[in-house]
């Protein structure tokens, strides 16, 4: 997979293999891979009962909708590029207008992976010590982080 900045201030992603498409689609799978959605999990962190109920009633639904909108936008971009290749290529274009949604979706995926696998500064996060499923999750998390860095440098 190639990722490059555009002259307009965005990114172009060129998936080259089936594995590249799998990694891109995994953003969505990782982001929604929990029984409880991220908005609810974040809302659960508000423990002050004076504000917790208002947070759950007013903030969580808006967060949930915003997170879902970002994921839907990313899914549409990925599937459109996969379904309608041009000249044998299927680039995914991330414009400045799309960059925040991509950043959000990648962040949702990274948070979910971290919550599931607890990579952090754990010495067992050394890829040579990991079981295959955990190793693949670590590699995806690192890719998502790198893509977020490209977004920050070139699109946000």
N, CA, C and O of each residue as an XYZ file, in Angstrom:
624
protein
N       0.853     -1.161      0.000
C       0.000      0.000      0.000
C       0.900      1.224      0.000
O       1.908      1.290      0.703
N       0.502      2.179     -0.805
C       1.237      3.439     -0.856
C       0.329      4.544     -0.321
O      -0.865      4.589     -0.621
N       0.918      5.430      0.475
C       0.209      6.597      0.988
C       1.077      7.800      0.657
O       2.263      7.835      0.986
N       0.471      8.789     -0.002
C       1.245      9.963     -0.403
C       0.401     11.223     -0.229
O      -0.822     11.186     -0.365
N       1.072     12.346      0.075
C       0.342     13.608      0.170
C      -0.067     14.088     -1.222
O       0.572     13.763     -2.223
N      -1.135     14.860     -1.259
C      -1.580     15.456     -2.515
C      -1.210     16.936     -2.527
O      -0.951     17.529     -1.480
N      -1.189     17.512     -3.694
C      -0.880     18.931     -3.813
C      -1.952     19.803     -3.159
O      -1.674     20.924     -2.731
N      -3.178     19.281     -3.085
C      -4.294     20.038     -2.520
C      -4.320     19.995     -0.992
O      -5.160     20.650     -0.374
N      -3.430     19.248     -0.385
C      -3.398     19.148      1.067
C      -4.258     18.013      1.583
O      -5.088     18.213      2.470
N      -4.072     16.861      1.054
C      -4.781     15.677      1.508
C      -3.872     14.480      1.334
O      -2.650     14.612      1.274
N      -4.478     13.320      1.254
C      -3.711     12.088      1.047
C      -4.328     11.258     -0.056
O      -5.529     11.326     -0.316
N      -3.490     10.478     -0.694
C      -3.917      9.472     -1.652
C      -3.406      8.131     -1.139
O      -2.215      7.958     -0.884
N      -4.331      7.191     -0.995
C      -3.970      5.838     -0.567
C      -4.162      4.920     -1.760
O      -5.237      4.880     -2.359
N      -3.118      4.187     -2.099
C      -3.179      3.229     -3.205
C      -3.019      1.813     -2.673
O      -1.896      1.345     -2.485
N      -4.137      1.122     -2.427
C      -4.047     -0.285     -2.035
C      -3.555     -1.097     -3.226
O      -4.021     -0.916     -4.351
N      -2.608     -1.994     -2.965
C      -2.016     -2.754     -4.063
C      -2.329     -4.244     -4.010
O      -2.173     -4.947     -5.008
N      -2.765     -4.723     -2.861
C      -3.018     -6.160     -2.707
C      -4.336     -6.368     -1.971
O      -4.914     -5.433     -1.418
N      -4.789     -7.598     -1.978
C      -5.995     -7.941     -1.225
C      -5.784     -7.681      0.265
O      -6.717     -7.287      0.965
N      -4.562     -7.899      0.749
C      -4.259     -7.647      2.159
C      -4.391     -6.162      2.491
O      -4.825     -5.804      3.586
N      -4.018     -5.299      1.548
C      -4.166     -3.853      1.763
C      -5.639     -3.489      1.946
O      -5.988     -2.714      2.836
N      -6.493     -4.051      1.104
C      -7.930     -3.790      1.229
C      -8.455     -4.337      2.552
O      -9.311     -3.728      3.192
N      -7.934     -5.489      2.952
C      -8.336     -6.074      4.237
C      -7.978     -5.130      5.393
O      -8.793     -4.921      6.291
N      -6.785     -4.568      5.376
C      -6.356     -3.656      6.440
C      -7.229     -2.403      6.452
O      -7.590     -1.913      7.522
N      -7.564     -1.891      5.299
C      -8.416     -0.696      5.250
C      -9.821     -1.000      5.777
O     -10.393     -0.208      6.526
N     -10.366     -2.141      5.382
C     -11.694     -2.510      5.892
C     -11.660     -2.836      7.384
O     -12.668     -2.705      8.078
N     -10.508     -3.257      7.867
C     -10.370     -3.581      9.285
C     -10.515     -2.344     10.171
O     -10.832     -2.472     11.354
N     -10.290     -1.155      9.622
C     -10.512      0.076     10.399
C     -11.928      0.042     10.967
O     -12.140      0.314     12.149
N     -12.876     -0.288     10.127
C     -14.279     -0.310     10.542
C     -14.555     -1.470     11.490
O     -15.252     -1.307     12.491
N     -14.016     -2.623     11.177
C     -14.225     -3.804     12.019
C     -13.643     -3.567     13.409
O     -14.281     -3.876     14.416
N     -12.431     -3.018     13.462
C     -11.801     -2.750     14.756
C     -12.568     -1.688     15.535
O     -12.733     -1.802     16.750
N     -13.033     -0.659     14.839
C     -13.719      0.444     15.522
C     -15.021      0.003     16.173
O     -15.397      0.529     17.220
N     -15.712     -0.954     15.567
C     -17.011     -1.374     16.112
C     -16.940     -2.755     16.751
O     -17.972     -3.386     16.981
N     -15.749     -3.222     17.037
C     -15.560     -4.584     17.529
C     -15.874     -4.822     18.991
O     -15.530     -5.880     19.518
N     -16.501     -3.899     19.655
C     -16.849     -4.061     21.071
C     -18.343     -4.257     21.224
O     -19.129     -3.848     20.371
N     -18.725     -4.892     22.327
C     -20.150     -5.044     22.626
C     -20.789     -3.689     22.923
O     -21.958     -3.468     22.604
N     -20.034     -2.794     23.523
C     -20.513     -1.466     23.879
C     -19.809     -0.450     22.996
O     -18.588     -0.500     22.849
N     -20.564      0.473     22.405
C     -19.955      1.447     21.507
C     -19.079      2.437     22.280
O     -19.211      2.588     23.494
N     -18.185      3.104     21.552
C     -17.214      4.005     22.153
C     -17.889      5.151     22.903
O     -17.428      5.527     23.981
N     -18.951      5.706     22.368
C     -19.629      6.817     23.035
C     -20.114      6.400     24.418
O     -19.965      7.152     25.381
N     -20.682      5.227     24.519
C     -21.155      4.724     25.810
C     -19.985      4.461     26.745
O     -20.054      4.775     27.933
N     -18.904      3.881     26.212
C     -17.725      3.621     27.052
C     -17.144      4.925     27.582
O     -16.746      5.000     28.745
N     -17.093      5.952     26.738
C     -16.596      7.244     27.199
C     -17.536      7.845     28.240
O     -17.090      8.410     29.238
N     -18.834      7.719     28.000
C     -19.814      8.217     28.956
C     -19.697      7.540     30.305
O     -19.958      8.160     31.336
N     -19.309      6.280     30.310
C     -19.133      5.548     31.556
C     -17.976      6.063     32.395
O     -17.880      5.763     33.585
N     -17.102      6.838     31.774
C     -15.974      7.398     32.510
C     -16.375      8.615     33.343
O     -15.627      9.040     34.223
N     -17.539      9.166     33.071
C     -18.029     10.295     33.853
C     -18.675      9.720     35.106
O     -19.754      9.130     35.049
N     -18.012      9.897     36.216
C     -18.472      9.260     37.452
C     -19.144     10.223     38.417
O     -19.795      9.784     39.365
N     -19.003     11.507     38.202
C     -19.655     12.485     39.069
C     -21.150     12.459     38.767
O     -21.581     12.895     37.700
N     -21.929     11.953     39.699
C     -23.370     11.779     39.485
C     -24.092     13.090     39.194
O     -25.183     13.075     38.624
N     -23.505     14.220     39.574
C     -24.146     15.510     39.293
C     -24.189     15.792     37.792
O     -25.072     16.507     37.320
N     -23.246     15.238     37.050
C     -23.212     15.484     35.612
C     -23.378     14.210     34.780
O     -23.633     14.292     33.579
N     -23.238     13.045     35.395
C     -23.239     11.785     34.652
C     -24.549     11.564     33.889
O     -24.532     11.143     32.732
N     -25.672     11.846     34.532
C     -26.952     11.613     33.861
C     -27.119     12.537     32.655
O     -27.550     12.094     31.591
N     -26.779     13.818     32.817
C     -26.858     14.748     31.677
C     -25.897     14.323     30.572
O     -26.231     14.397     29.389
N     -24.707     13.879     30.959
C     -23.729     13.418     29.981
C     -24.309     12.259     29.173
O     -24.230     12.255     27.945
N     -24.892     11.276     29.861
C     -25.472     10.119     29.177
C     -26.660     10.520     28.305
O     -26.848      9.966     27.222
N     -27.459     11.474     28.768
C     -28.669     11.854     28.035
C     -28.404     12.791     26.861
O     -29.097     12.726     25.845
N     -27.406     13.660     26.996
C     -27.206     14.692     25.976
C     -25.924     14.533     25.166
O     -25.938     14.757     23.956
N     -24.842     14.160     25.786
C     -23.561     14.091     25.079
C     -23.381     12.752     24.367
O     -22.984     12.719     23.203
N     -23.670     11.656     25.055
C     -23.441     10.325     24.480
C     -24.187     10.126     23.159
O     -23.582      9.632     22.208
N     -25.479     10.487     23.051
C     -26.151     10.290     21.758
C     -25.510     11.085     20.615
O     -25.410     10.583     19.495
N     -25.080     12.310     20.888
C     -24.417     13.105     19.850
C     -23.068     12.496     19.462
O     -22.718     12.439     18.284
N     -22.319     12.043     20.466
C     -21.045     11.370     20.178
C     -21.268     10.122     19.343
O     -20.568      9.889     18.358
N     -22.247      9.321     19.743
C     -22.554      8.079     19.024
C     -22.868      8.384     17.555
O     -22.367      7.712     16.654
N     -23.686      9.383     17.328
C     -24.057      9.747     15.955
C     -22.848     10.262     15.177
O     -22.664      9.913     14.011
N     -22.037     11.078     15.810
C     -20.851     11.616     15.150
C     -19.865     10.506     14.797
O     -19.334     10.472     13.687
N     -19.618      9.595     15.749
C     -18.713      8.476     15.495
C     -19.238      7.604     14.359
O     -18.472      7.194     13.488
N     -20.535      7.321     14.364
C     -21.140      6.485     13.316
C     -21.048      7.177     11.953
O     -20.769      6.526     10.946
N     -21.281      8.491     11.917
C     -21.171      9.236     10.663
C     -19.757      9.136     10.095
O     -19.578      8.935      8.894
N     -18.758      9.278     10.963
C     -17.366      9.181     10.509
C     -17.077      7.793      9.934
O     -16.458      7.675      8.877
N     -17.522      6.752     10.625
C     -17.294      5.392     10.139
C     -18.014      5.135      8.818
O     -17.470      4.490      7.922
N     -19.238      5.643      8.704
C     -19.987      5.475      7.451
C     -19.294      6.172      6.295
O     -19.266      5.645      5.182
N     -18.735      7.346      6.541
C     -18.037      8.081      5.489
C     -16.793      7.316      5.032
O     -16.508      7.250      3.836
N     -16.063      6.747      5.971
C     -14.862      5.991      5.630
C     -15.228      4.722      4.865
O     -14.584      4.372      3.876
N     -16.263      4.043      5.333
C     -16.697      2.829      4.651
C     -17.102      3.149      3.208
O     -16.753      2.410      2.288
N     -17.823      4.228      3.013
C     -18.238      4.618      1.658
C     -17.022      4.909      0.774
O     -16.998      4.513     -0.391
N     -16.026      5.592      1.313
C     -14.822      5.903      0.531
C     -14.072      4.632      0.132
O     -13.629      4.493     -1.008
N     -13.938      3.721      1.072
C     -13.216      2.479      0.793
C     -13.977      1.633     -0.230
O     -13.393      1.161     -1.206
N     -15.257      1.447     -0.011
C     -16.034      0.584     -0.902
C     -16.222      1.207     -2.286
O     -16.276      0.485     -3.281
N     -16.322      2.515     -2.363
C     -16.425      3.178     -3.671
C     -15.144      2.982     -4.465
O     -15.185      2.671     -5.655
N     -14.009      3.163     -3.805
C     -12.727      2.962     -4.494
C     -12.563      1.512     -4.937
O     -12.054      1.245     -6.025
N     -12.990      0.582     -4.100
C     -12.850     -0.838     -4.435
C     -13.776     -1.247     -5.573
O     -13.424     -2.100     -6.388
N     -14.956     -0.642     -5.628
C     -15.960     -1.047     -6.616
C     -15.776     -0.383     -7.971
O     -16.198     -0.930     -8.989
N     -15.153      0.785     -7.998
C     -15.062      1.548     -9.240
C     -13.625      1.948     -9.557
O     -13.288      3.132     -9.541
N     -12.778      0.959     -9.846
C     -11.391      1.311    -10.174
C     -11.333      2.100    -11.485
O     -12.100      1.858    -12.416
N     -10.405      3.039    -11.521
C     -10.208      3.858    -12.718
C      -8.831      3.526    -13.299
O      -7.823      3.584    -12.594
N      -8.796      3.189    -14.550
C      -7.538      2.868    -15.228
C      -6.734      1.794    -14.486
O      -5.507      1.864    -14.418
N      -7.434      0.811    -13.936
C      -6.760     -0.263    -13.230
C      -6.307      0.111    -11.832
O      -5.717     -0.715    -11.135
N      -6.573      1.344    -11.407
C      -6.183      1.798    -10.074
C      -7.426      2.041     -9.240
O      -8.500      2.328     -9.770
N      -7.272      1.924     -7.952
C      -8.380      2.180     -7.029
C      -7.918      3.073     -5.886
O      -7.954      2.663     -4.726
N      -7.483      4.298     -6.204
C      -6.999      5.144     -5.114
C      -8.144      5.614     -4.218
O      -9.286      5.771     -4.649
N      -7.791      5.825     -2.977
C      -8.704      6.440     -2.030
C      -8.157      7.838     -1.778
O      -7.002      8.004     -1.386
N      -8.992      8.830     -2.005
C      -8.581     10.217     -1.834
C      -9.111     10.726     -0.502
O     -10.299     10.593     -0.206
N      -8.240     11.300      0.283
C      -8.651     11.932      1.535
C      -8.380     13.424      1.383
O      -7.227     13.855      1.362
N      -9.438     14.200      1.279
C      -9.301     15.647      1.156
C      -9.239     16.273      2.550
O      -9.444     15.595      3.557
N      -8.961     17.546      2.590
C      -8.979     18.250      3.877
C     -10.352     18.139      4.532
O     -10.457     18.036      5.754
N     -11.403     18.161      3.715
C     -12.764     18.056      4.258
C     -13.045     16.682      4.857
O     -13.856     16.561      5.775
N     -12.385     15.653      4.348
C     -12.585     14.280      4.822
C     -11.637     13.894      5.955
O     -11.866     12.901      6.646
N     -10.587     14.667      6.147
C      -9.490     14.263      7.023
C      -9.938     14.017      8.460
O      -9.495     13.047      9.075
N     -10.800     14.862      9.010
C     -11.197     14.668     10.403
C     -11.972     13.367     10.572
O     -11.790     12.666     11.567
N     -12.833     13.035      9.616
C     -13.580     11.775      9.713
C     -12.631     10.586      9.685
O     -12.819      9.629     10.436
N     -11.626     10.631      8.838
C     -10.638      9.560      8.797
C      -9.879      9.496     10.122
O      -9.674      8.415     10.674
N      -9.468     10.650     10.625
C      -8.740     10.677     11.888
C      -9.595     10.074     13.002
O      -9.109      9.281     13.809
N     -10.863     10.455     13.038
C     -11.788      9.940     14.049
C     -11.950      8.430     13.931
O     -11.882      7.724     14.936
N     -12.160      7.930     12.729
C     -12.347      6.487     12.536
C     -11.097      5.715     12.946
O     -11.192      4.671     13.591
N      -9.935      6.225     12.574
C      -8.687      5.578     12.959
C      -8.506      5.602     14.477
O      -8.028      4.634     15.069
N      -8.888      6.704     15.093
C      -8.786      6.810     16.542
C      -9.731      5.832     17.232
O      -9.362      5.188     18.214
N     -10.946      5.725     16.715
C     -11.899      4.759     17.273
C     -11.329      3.344     17.194
O     -11.429      2.569     18.145
N     -10.733      3.020     16.051
C     -10.158      1.683     15.868
C      -8.988      1.455     16.823
O      -8.876      0.388     17.427
N      -8.125      2.446     16.958
C      -6.972      2.299     17.860
C      -7.408      2.168     19.309
O      -6.863      1.353     20.053
N      -8.387      2.963     19.713
C      -8.880      2.857     21.095
C      -9.465      1.473     21.363
O      -9.229      0.883     22.417
N     -10.225      0.963     20.405
C     -10.833     -0.359     20.578
C      -9.755     -1.448     20.646
O      -9.848     -2.360     21.468
N      -8.744     -1.359     19.794
C      -7.661     -2.341     19.833
C      -6.898     -2.262     21.151
O      -6.547     -3.288     21.734
N      -6.649     -1.058     21.609
C      -5.933     -0.892     22.878
C      -6.750     -1.453     24.032
O      -6.214     -2.097     24.934
N      -8.047     -1.203     23.992
C      -8.912     -1.714     25.054
C      -8.965     -3.247     25.040
O      -9.005     -3.887     26.091
N      -8.963     -3.815     23.851
C      -9.026     -5.275     23.723
C      -7.696     -5.938     24.081
O      -7.671     -6.934     24.805
N      -6.598     -5.390     23.578
C      -5.307     -6.061     23.699
C      -4.355     -5.440     24.715
O      -3.388     -6.080     25.128
N      -4.622     -4.192     25.126
C      -3.775     -3.545     26.128
C      -2.308     -3.485     25.748
O      -1.452     -3.864     26.548
N      -1.995     -3.019     24.545
C      -0.609     -2.965     24.106
C       0.217     -2.030     24.984
O       1.173     -2.467     25.625
N      -0.144     -0.752     25.020
C       0.571      0.218     25.837
C       2.074      0.027     25.775
O       2.609     -0.371     24.740
N       2.761      0.307     26.874
C       4.216      0.121     26.915
C       4.609     -1.291     27.347
O       5.743     -1.524     27.766
N       3.681     -2.217     27.244
C       3.885     -3.604     27.678
C       5.051     -4.243     26.919
O       5.075     -4.215     25.689
N       6.021     -4.819     27.645
C       7.142     -5.472     26.949
C       6.687     -6.645     26.086
O       7.385     -7.023     25.145
N       5.529     -7.226     26.393
C       5.032     -8.321     25.569
C       4.476     -7.819     24.244
O       4.064     -8.617     23.402
N       4.461     -6.496     24.051
C       4.024     -5.951     22.774
C       5.117     -6.077     21.717
O       4.927     -5.644     20.580
N       6.242     -6.657     22.072
C       7.278     -6.962     21.102
C       6.682     -7.980     20.129
O       6.311     -9.079     20.541
N       6.584     -7.631     18.849
C       5.923     -8.522     17.890
C       6.438     -9.955     17.893
O       5.682    -10.879     17.593
N       7.698    -10.156     18.224
C       8.231    -11.525     18.208
C       7.669    -12.374     19.346
O       7.775    -13.600     19.311
N       7.070    -11.733     20.357
C       6.519    -12.473     21.496
C       5.000    -12.651     21.426
O       4.410    -13.231     22.337
N       4.369    -12.170     20.378
C       2.910    -12.141     20.334
C       2.311    -13.324     19.581
O       2.902    -13.851     18.638
N       1.130    -13.723     20.021
C       0.337    -14.704     19.285
C      -0.096    -14.048     17.960
O      -0.183    -12.822     17.895
N      -0.366    -14.825     16.915
C      -0.683    -14.249     15.598
C      -1.829    -13.231     15.601
O      -1.705    -12.185     14.965
N      -2.926    -13.501     16.289
C      -4.055    -12.560     16.273
C      -3.658    -11.246     16.925
O      -3.971    -10.170     16.415
N      -2.975    -11.336     18.042
C      -2.522    -10.136     18.757
C      -1.463     -9.391     17.941
O      -1.450     -8.160     17.917
N      -0.578    -10.131     17.277
C       0.451     -9.528     16.435
C      -0.191     -8.736     15.290
O       0.207     -7.605     15.012
N      -1.177     -9.331     14.636
C      -1.876     -8.641     13.546
C      -2.575     -7.381     14.055
O      -2.568     -6.350     13.382
N      -3.174     -7.463     15.236
C      -3.843     -6.301     15.818
C      -2.835     -5.188     16.118
O      -3.125     -4.011     15.903
N      -1.662     -5.557     16.611
C      -0.618     -4.566     16.881
C      -0.164     -3.892     15.589
O       0.008     -2.674     15.547
N       0.028     -4.682     14.544
C       0.444     -4.109     13.260
C      -0.614     -3.160     12.705
O      -0.283     -2.099     12.175
N      -1.889     -3.543     12.828
C      -2.964     -2.645     12.374
C      -2.953     -1.354     13.192
O      -3.072     -0.264     12.633
N      -2.812     -1.474     14.498
C      -2.783     -0.293     15.358
C      -1.625      0.631     14.968
O      -1.788      1.851     14.930
N      -0.478      0.058     14.684
C       0.675      0.862     14.272
C       0.436      1.525     12.909
O       0.828      2.672     12.693
N      -0.206      0.797     11.997
C      -0.551      1.385     10.702
C      -1.528      2.543     10.887
O      -1.357      3.606     10.290
N      -2.550      2.336     11.711
C      -3.535      3.392     11.954
C      -2.849      4.636     12.530
O      -3.168      5.763     12.150
N      -1.916      4.421     13.440
C      -1.178      5.533     14.042
C      -0.362      6.273     12.976
O      -0.343      7.504     12.945
N       0.303      5.523     12.116
C       1.095      6.146     11.043
C       0.190      6.940     10.100
O       0.542      8.045      9.686
N      -0.961      6.387      9.764
C      -1.880      7.095      8.878
C      -2.405      8.362      9.553
O      -2.573      9.392      8.900
N      -2.663      8.286     10.856
C      -3.071      9.490     11.586
C      -1.961     10.545     11.532
O      -2.248     11.734     11.392
N      -0.715     10.126     11.640
C       0.404     11.075     11.561
C       0.446     11.746     10.195
O       0.663     12.955     10.103
N       0.238     10.963      9.127
C       0.192     11.544      7.782
C      -0.953     12.553      7.666
O      -0.798     13.615      7.064
N      -2.098     12.208      8.249
C      -3.236     13.131      8.228
C      -2.884     14.439      8.926
O      -3.181     15.521      8.418
N      -2.252     14.336     10.088
C      -1.877     15.543     10.830
C      -0.873     16.382     10.037
O      -0.956     17.610     10.041
N       0.062     15.739      9.369
C       1.096     16.457      8.629
C       0.584     17.087      7.336
O       1.039     18.158      6.934
N      -0.366     16.413      6.690
C      -0.703     16.831      5.332
C      -2.152     17.249      5.090
O      -2.457     17.816      4.040
N      -3.045     16.983      6.032
C      -4.445     17.252      5.737
C      -5.179     18.024      6.833
O      -6.174     18.691      6.549
N      -4.719     17.947      8.054
C      -5.415     18.647      9.132
C      -4.670     19.911      9.526
O      -5.109     20.633     10.421
